[in-house]
């Protein structure tokens, strides 16, 4: 099997990306936990560690024509004249490239989360947050591993998109610890949860669905971590400081909303990226998808106290204000329940296979 670095559809300018850092490493000599809720989240993070090698069945293969076995409408150029005139083989190639591009952004984003969370451990002042963020670091490493192994089955990968790279860079370059939370824990991971859910809930391929279900179980806990930390901190800031953060949030929200144009895929496949982009923008599925991306972000932004006129106006213009009263705790609980259902399903299948094997062994002995 080829290594990921040998499967990139587009040439990498460099195998490394260096982002200069300028922040203080913060030590805290008061080791006594101060927040019960945060320490409860830490305990949960410790207890819920899992091994991608054990929890996922990597022997499962992907479908040749539709690797994740997703509905046709989840391919954003489905229905476009140029796509509909393609042969079955050509359509299968487009599906494979788009799905690989999407999973590649998940993998690249998870490495961004790995770096950002390590930064949080380094610079956040309170021990409670350092404790929890340390569990998230290993979570993010496991997520990078899981998406890498899934992409190895595609034998195809794509570099990080420019909008995602820009936001991660902005998040890392800012020396204020809360901006790392805001960029990664709220915006990037909040949007990622909506994207992961699309695959978890629609993929008929068991491996693709399970990878996203298990990653979501962790990620919803990470978003809760950012929410707890910022909800305590933002009331202490001045109105001017909160305005700065609202402006960052809006810019980041627009940047992430528009990062799903997949222009790299269309250009690589020789398709007109402008025509593909127009079709995507006007397709009913993508309109609903762009809106659903914010179902976790908007209520969290409101909850942490960044709810001034600027942010409300921006979200009204995006058409996502209806999400302001979403029950984020319930969504987190649902993510955990669904992941446990995947565990139960796999145990049931393994039990049936073991019974069948025992029956066959008995029959052979007779």
Order of alpha helices (4+ residues) and beta strands (2+ residues): alpha-alpha-alpha-alpha-alpha-alpha-alpha-alpha-alpha-alpha-alpha-alpha-alpha-alpha-alpha-alpha
